[in-house]
Amino acid sequence: MAFELPDLPYAHDALAAKGMSQETLEYHHDIHHKAYVDNGNKAIAGTEWEGKSVEDIITGTYEKGAVAQNGIFNNASQHWNHCQFWEMMGPSGAGMPGELEKAITESFGSVDKFKDDFAAAGAGQFGSGWAWLVKDTDGSLKVTKTENGVNPLCFGQTALLGCDVWEHSYYIDFRNKRPVYLKNFLDNLVNWENVASRM
């Protein structure tokens, strides 16, 4: 099944008041994400992966321990990552549902401690990558970070929340201040209802 660029679940300017500008979303979604879709479709054409789900392509092409992943994986995983990322944010400003708050508090001690751990993971990811809140294979919640396009599917984990720390995600709005971007993401941009629905 061919990769397709999804529409954003909100207008390009819907997050501007919360710290992610229309210009960022136009570049990030319309150009960067579209490139992963276009390049991914070219990469899988005529291969055994053509017609497979993006999840199957990710888990089937991930090379454990490799310093650099292959082109099919990179485009498929970044396509999947970004599809999740758009859904994990929103303009609603709704609070964290009780069941999610309870699970986070049980796992990290408090919501604030979770946010500190998540922001530290994102800020500490050298170069490009992602910070994640995952449900691990044993059912526990953990904060992780991955390089480049690697994501929790590669480790059998469920992605509950992910934040893109590639520079194209924040440079227009925050320049090189990745920690400030991460704090703003957690405080203003996350759609906590979407995160809870992934539990």
Disulfide bonds with the S-S distance in Angstrom:
none
